């Protein structure tokens, strides 16, 4: 019975991790990677200072 519970937890965890990975992939495609976001932030600051 304990192994069944452990297996259920593993399945739930796998589903949560899969969902998180899918969300991160979508965010990456929409917003870009870290370097792109950092560059955009620097450009935005520079434009505000002008």
Biopython code that builds the backbone (N, CA, C, O; Angstrom):
import numpy as np
from Bio.PDB.StructureBuilder import StructureBuilder

atoms = [
    (1, "UNK", "N", (0.834, -1.189, 0.000)),
    (1, "UNK", "CA", (0.000, 0.000, 0.000)),
    (1, "UNK", "C", (0.880, 1.254, 0.000)),
    (1, "UNK", "O", (0.539, 2.246, -0.645)),
    (2, "UNK", "N", (1.984, 1.219, 0.703)),
    (2, "UNK", "CA", (2.867, 2.378, 0.741)),
    (2, "UNK", "C", (3.477, 2.639, -0.629)),
    (2, "UNK", "O", (3.640, 3.796, -1.017)),
    (3, "UNK", "N", (3.822, 1.573, -1.377)),
    (3, "UNK", "CA", (4.412, 1.769, -2.702)),
    (3, "UNK", "C", (3.385, 2.363, -3.658)),
    (3, "UNK", "O", (3.755, 3.139, -4.539)),
    (4, "UNK", "N", (2.104, 2.022, -3.513)),
    (4, "UNK", "CA", (1.054, 2.615, -4.338)),
    (4, "UNK", "C", (0.945, 4.101, -4.076)),
    (4, "UNK", "O", (0.811, 4.888, -5.013)),
    (5, "UNK", "N", (1.002, 4.491, -2.831)),
    (5, "UNK", "CA", (0.960, 5.894, -2.449)),
    (5, "UNK", "C", (2.187, 6.620, -2.984)),
    (5, "UNK", "O", (2.089, 7.750, -3.463)),
    (6, "UNK", "N", (3.318, 5.978, -2.902)),
    (6, "UNK", "CA", (4.554, 6.571, -3.413)),
    (6, "UNK", "C", (4.459, 6.758, -4.926)),
    (6, "UNK", "O", (4.896, 7.777, -5.460)),
    (7, "UNK", "N", (3.892, 5.781, -5.603)),
    (7, "UNK", "CA", (3.742, 5.864, -7.063)),
    (7, "UNK", "C", (2.778, 6.987, -7.438)),
    (7, "UNK", "O", (3.007, 7.708, -8.409)),
    (8, "UNK", "N", (1.707, 7.132, -6.671)),
    (8, "UNK", "CA", (0.748, 8.217, -6.924)),
    (8, "UNK", "C", (1.418, 9.574, -6.749)),
    (8, "UNK", "O", (1.184, 10.490, -7.537)),
    (9, "UNK", "N", (2.241, 9.703, -5.731)),
    (9, "UNK", "CA", (2.966, 10.956, -5.496)),
    (9, "UNK", "C", (3.920, 11.234, -6.653)),
    (9, "UNK", "O", (4.054, 12.376, -7.094)),
    (10, "UNK", "N", (4.578, 10.194, -7.137)),
    (10, "UNK", "CA", (5.506, 10.336, -8.256)),
    (10, "UNK", "C", (4.770, 10.809, -9.514)),
    (10, "UNK", "O", (5.271, 11.660, -10.248)),
    (11, "UNK", "N", (3.601, 10.262, -9.752)),
    (11, "UNK", "CA", (2.797, 10.656, -10.922)),
    (11, "UNK", "C", (2.364, 12.112, -10.789)),
    (11, "UNK", "O", (2.453, 12.871, -11.754)),
    (12, "UNK", "N", (1.898, 12.510, -9.610)),
    (12, "UNK", "CA", (1.482, 13.901, -9.392)),
    (12, "UNK", "C", (2.651, 14.857, -9.570)),
    (12, "UNK", "O", (2.513, 15.914, -10.185)),
    (13, "UNK", "N", (3.802, 14.478, -9.028)),
    (13, "UNK", "CA", (4.989, 15.312, -9.144)),
    (13, "UNK", "C", (5.417, 15.449, -10.603)),
    (13, "UNK", "O", (5.780, 16.536, -11.052)),
    (14, "UNK", "N", (5.372, 14.346, -11.333)),
    (14, "UNK", "CA", (5.729, 14.366, -12.750)),
    (14, "UNK", "C", (4.796, 15.285, -13.529)),
    (14, "UNK", "O", (5.244, 16.038, -14.393)),
    (15, "UNK", "N", (3.511, 15.225, -13.227)),
    (15, "UNK", "CA", (2.543, 16.097, -13.907)),
    (15, "UNK", "C", (2.819, 17.566, -13.595)),
    (15, "UNK", "O", (2.762, 18.411, -14.488)),
    (16, "UNK", "N", (3.119, 17.872, -12.331)),
    (16, "UNK", "CA", (3.416, 19.253, -11.943)),
    (16, "UNK", "C", (4.681, 19.761, -12.627)),
    (16, "UNK", "O", (4.716, 20.889, -13.119)),
    (17, "UNK", "N", (5.712, 18.932, -12.655)),
    (17, "UNK", "CA", (6.963, 19.334, -13.295)),
    (17, "UNK", "C", (6.778, 19.518, -14.801)),
    (17, "UNK", "O", (7.337, 20.446, -15.385)),
    (18, "UNK", "N", (6.007, 18.647, -15.425)),
    (18, "UNK", "CA", (5.727, 18.765, -16.851)),
    (18, "UNK", "C", (4.997, 20.069, -17.139)),
    (18, "UNK", "O", (5.323, 20.766, -18.100)),
    (19, "UNK", "N", (4.014, 20.400, -16.314)),
    (19, "UNK", "CA", (3.265, 21.651, -16.483)),
    (19, "UNK", "C", (4.185, 22.856, -16.306)),
    (19, "UNK", "O", (4.093, 23.822, -17.064)),
    (20, "UNK", "N", (5.069, 22.809, -15.312)),
    (20, "UNK", "CA", (5.996, 23.915, -15.078)),
    (20, "UNK", "C", (6.945, 24.092, -16.260)),
    (20, "UNK", "O", (7.212, 25.219, -16.676)),
    (21, "UNK", "N", (7.452, 22.992, -16.799)),
    (21, "UNK", "CA", (8.342, 23.071, -17.958)),
    (21, "UNK", "C", (7.617, 23.669, -19.148)),
    (21, "UNK", "O", (8.183, 24.494, -19.865)),
    (22, "UNK", "N", (6.382, 23.268, -19.369)),
    (22, "UNK", "CA", (5.600, 23.820, -20.483)),
    (22, "UNK", "C", (5.384, 25.318, -20.312)),
    (22, "UNK", "O", (5.459, 26.067, -21.285)),
    (23, "UNK", "N", (5.118, 25.763, -19.092)),
    (23, "UNK", "CA", (4.923, 27.190, -18.828)),
    (23, "UNK", "C", (6.222, 27.962, -19.060)),
    (23, "UNK", "O", (6.202, 29.060, -19.617)),
    (24, "UNK", "N", (7.347, 27.391, -18.633)),
    (24, "UNK", "CA", (8.645, 28.045, -18.835)),
    (24, "UNK", "C", (8.995, 28.135, -20.320)),
    (24, "UNK", "O", (9.550, 29.139, -20.766)),
    (25, "UNK", "N", (8.672, 27.096, -21.082)),
    (25, "UNK", "CA", (8.914, 27.128, -22.529)),
    (25, "UNK", "C", (8.091, 28.226, -23.189)),
    (25, "UNK", "O", (8.593, 28.966, -24.035)),
    (26, "UNK", "N", (6.822, 28.326, -22.795)),
    (26, "UNK", "CA", (5.943, 29.348, -23.354)),
    (26, "UNK", "C", (6.462, 30.745, -23.006)),
    (26, "UNK", "O", (6.504, 31.625, -23.866)),
    (27, "UNK", "N", (6.853, 30.944, -21.753)),
    (27, "UNK", "CA", (7.390, 32.231, -21.300)),
    (27, "UNK", "C", (8.655, 32.585, -22.078)),
    (27, "UNK", "O", (8.844, 33.738, -22.465)),
    (28, "UNK", "N", (9.518, 31.602, -22.307)),
    (28, "UNK", "CA", (10.754, 31.829, -23.054)),
    (28, "UNK", "C", (10.450, 32.273, -24.479)),
    (28, "UNK", "O", (11.083, 33.196, -24.991)),
    (29, "UNK", "N", (9.487, 31.622, -25.118)),
    (29, "UNK", "CA", (9.140, 31.975, -26.493)),
    (29, "UNK", "C", (8.537, 33.372, -26.592)),
    (29, "UNK", "O", (8.771, 34.081, -27.571)),
    (30, "UNK", "N", (7.765, 33.771, -25.587)),
    (30, "UNK", "CA", (7.109, 35.079, -25.605)),
    (30, "UNK", "C", (8.068, 36.183, -25.178)),
    (30, "UNK", "O", (8.145, 37.223, -25.832)),
    (31, "UNK", "N", (8.797, 35.968, -24.091)),
    (31, "UNK", "CA", (9.610, 37.031, -23.489)),
    (31, "UNK", "C", (11.095, 36.931, -23.813)),
    (31, "UNK", "O", (11.845, 37.875, -23.566)),
    (32, "UNK", "N", (11.522, 35.815, -24.355)),
    (32, "UNK", "CA", (12.941, 35.626, -24.647)),
    (32, "UNK", "C", (13.682, 35.096, -23.444)),
    (32, "UNK", "O", (13.104, 34.832, -22.389)),
    (33, "UNK", "N", (14.990, 34.945, -23.634)),
    (33, "UNK", "CA", (15.834, 34.426, -22.568)),
    (33, "UNK", "C", (16.295, 35.531, -21.637)),
    (33, "UNK", "O", (15.906, 36.690, -21.778)),
    (34, "UNK", "N", (17.127, 35.152, -20.688)),
    (34, "UNK", "CA", (17.610, 36.083, -19.676)),
    (34, "UNK", "C", (18.362, 37.248, -20.309)),
    (34, "UNK", "O", (18.126, 38.401, -19.949)),
    (35, "UNK", "N", (19.260, 36.968, -21.243)),
    (35, "UNK", "CA", (20.056, 38.039, -21.861)),
    (35, "UNK", "C", (19.154, 39.012, -22.624)),
    (35, "UNK", "O", (19.381, 40.222, -22.591)),
    (36, "UNK", "N", (18.146, 38.497, -23.301)),
    (36, "UNK", "CA", (17.225, 39.382, -24.033)),
    (36, "UNK", "C", (16.460, 40.284, -23.074)),
    (36, "UNK", "O", (16.292, 41.475, -23.335)),
    (37, "UNK", "N", (16.001, 39.720, -21.973)),
    (37, "UNK", "CA", (15.253, 40.516, -21.001)),
    (37, "UNK", "C", (16.140, 41.551, -20.323)),
    (37, "UNK", "O", (15.700, 42.668, -20.048)),
    (38, "UNK", "N", (17.391, 41.181, -20.053)),
    (38, "UNK", "CA", (18.321, 42.131, -19.442)),
    (38, "UNK", "C", (18.617, 43.284, -20.408)),
    (38, "UNK", "O", (18.657, 44.445, -20.001)),
    (39, "UNK", "N", (18.822, 42.957, -21.682)),
    (39, "UNK", "CA", (19.084, 43.996, -22.682)),
    (39, "UNK", "C", (17.895, 44.938, -22.801)),
    (39, "UNK", "O", (18.064, 46.156, -22.868)),
    (40, "UNK", "N", (16.702, 44.375, -22.827)),
    (40, "UNK", "CA", (15.492, 45.196, -22.929)),
    (40, "UNK", "C", (15.380, 46.127, -21.721)),
    (40, "UNK", "O", (15.043, 47.302, -21.867)),
    (41, "UNK", "N", (15.664, 45.598, -20.530)),
    (41, "UNK", "CA", (15.592, 46.423, -19.316)),
    (41, "UNK", "C", (16.587, 47.575, -19.391)),
    (41, "UNK", "O", (16.250, 48.702, -19.026)),
    (42, "UNK", "N", (17.806, 47.312, -19.858)),
    (42, "UNK", "CA", (18.815, 48.378, -19.972)),
    (42, "UNK", "C", (18.380, 49.424, -20.991)),
    (42, "UNK", "O", (18.518, 50.623, -20.750)),
    (43, "UNK", "N", (17.858, 48.977, -22.121)),
    (43, "UNK", "CA", (17.397, 49.911, -23.153)),
    (43, "UNK", "C", (16.242, 50.756, -22.626)),
    (43, "UNK", "O", (16.189, 51.960, -22.875)),
    (44, "UNK", "N", (15.313, 50.130, -21.896)),
    (44, "UNK", "CA", (14.186, 50.877, -21.326)),
    (44, "UNK", "C", (14.668, 51.959, -20.367)),
    (44, "UNK", "O", (14.157, 53.078, -20.387)),
    (45, "UNK", "N", (15.649, 51.633, -19.528)),
    (45, "UNK", "CA", (16.193, 52.613, -18.583)),
    (45, "UNK", "C", (16.867, 53.748, -19.332)),
    (45, "UNK", "O", (16.668, 54.916, -18.997)),
    (46, "UNK", "N", (17.658, 53.422, -20.336)),
    (46, "UNK", "CA", (18.342, 54.449, -21.127)),
    (46, "UNK", "C", (17.339, 55.383, -21.793)),
    (46, "UNK", "O", (17.539, 56.597, -21.821)),
    (47, "UNK", "N", (16.266, 54.819, -22.325)),
    (47, "UNK", "CA", (15.245, 55.643, -22.983)),
    (47, "UNK", "C", (14.538, 56.563, -22.000)),
    (47, "UNK", "O", (14.160, 57.678, -22.360)),
    (48, "UNK", "N", (14.355, 56.111, -20.761)),
    (48, "UNK", "CA", (13.717, 56.957, -19.738)),
    (48, "UNK", "C", (14.628, 58.111, -19.325)),
    (48, "UNK", "O", (14.160, 59.190, -18.961)),
    (49, "UNK", "N", (15.937, 57.865, -19.390)),
    (49, "UNK", "CA", (16.894, 58.905, -18.987)),
    (49, "UNK", "C", (17.061, 59.978, -20.042)),
    (49, "UNK", "O", (17.576, 61.054, -19.738)),
    (50, "UNK", "N", (16.647, 59.725, -21.262)),
    (50, "UNK", "CA", (16.805, 60.700, -22.353)),
    (50, "UNK", "C", (15.821, 61.833, -22.244)),
    (50, "UNK", "O", (15.822, 62.735, -23.082)),
]
sb = StructureBuilder()
sb.init_structure("model")
sb.init_model(0)
sb.init_chain("A")
sb.init_seg("    ")
for serial, (resi, resn, name, xyz) in enumerate(atoms, 1):
    if name == "N":
        sb.init_residue(resn, " ", resi, " ")
    sb.init_atom(name, np.array(xyz, "f"), 0.0, 1.0, " ", f" {name:<3s}", serial, name[0])
structure = sb.get_structure()
